[in-house]
Amino acid sequence: MSKLFSPLQIRDVVFGNRIVVSPMCQYSSHDGMSDDWHLVHLGTRAVGGAGLVFTEATAVSPEGRISPHDLGIWKDEHIEGLRRIVKFVRAQGSEIGIQLAHAGRKASVKEPWNGGHLVKESDGGWRVLAPSPIPYSEHYGMPVEMAATDIRKVVDEFRAAARRAMLAGFKVIEIHAAHGYLLHQFLSPLSNHRKDEYGGSFDNRVRLLTEVVGAVRKTWPPGYPLFVRVSATDWAEGGWSVEDTIRLAALLKDLDVDVIDCSSGGLVPQQQIPAGPGYQVEFSRRIRAATGILTAAVGMITGAMQAETIIVTGQADLVVMARQLLRDPYFPLHAANELRHADIHWPLQYERARPK
């Protein structure tokens, strides 16, 4: 039997297989609202057989959006559209999760296909927040250093977003603390130069993330899993390291986080990433071995046997795929056939195309 297609139970939720659709920004919302694009995009991956489908990074506040067209969950009006997507995805046999995010200093920019540069406040942008007044690059805005009241507000926004996610029917939350967004900005000494209780030492720099996790976990039902996505390394001298991540993962495990989603980079333009097939899987293996927490591997995982090997060899408990599932939303169905796993669910409407 294929290990990739074996079920995994985390708390009260059972995932039919170990393939996860990574959060992938679509930049297709207006006022944070989901629409038919999100239903079709996420629904198609569920029809394609993934065990868990994540929404894109979903902003916990208007200021937390990357672009003016990001998906949002900062007001109750967002709940109904998300509920529609949850209902459809789950009806296809997949589970669905929501990634909660705040972009921090990487906020208020145009969509990638429109250059990705700063949207000024006069053009509909907004004040950009960060742990320290250090811009990501010359193409981004100068962030405002967050006051204590701003920090408390962010914690409250994550808490409120978790409540709305529960009302929308989600059973999995992932907190986005990677890719140079706000929570990652607090973690790394390259972006956090604060002198108060949220800066300086390791314990201070992880404080905001642990407060967010605590607030979400208290709001989130005890039977529902909680993931945290991290950048395991900044790939830059003097930045956040794998050793830091292992130490953080142990803390998060004690705070009832269930899965560490192991990505990397995104904090600074001068990062040096040796990208290649499965180049981030070693982070997942090391964190899992050192702490015993469940991990998810991500990064240029494109083949059935590659994904199977990651699970079989104990390098991760889940494989998280992005671009491959944009190219082929039915990859799980194809992979099950390649691995000779006959038990995967095919939609009745597609049974006539099932390989014999």
Buried (B, 14 or more C-beta within 10 A) or exposed (E): EBBBBBEBEBBEBEBBBBBBBBBBBBBBBEEBBBBEEBBEBBBBBBBBBBBBBBBBBBBBBBBBBBBBBBBBBBBEEBBEBBBBBBEBBBEBBBBBBBBBBBBBBBBBBBBEEEEBEBBEEEEEBBEBBBBBEBBBEEEBBEBBEBEEEBBEBBBBBBBBBBBBBBEBBBBBBBBBBBBBBBBBBBBBBBBBEBEEEBBBEBEBBBBBBBBBBBBBBEBBEEEBBBBBBBBBBBBBEEBBBBEBBBBBBBBBBEBBBBBBBBBBBBBBEEBEBEEEEBBBBBBBBBBBEBBEBBBBBBBBBBBBEBBBBBBEEEBBBBBBBBEBBBEBBBBBBBBBBBBEBEEBBBBEEEEEEEEE
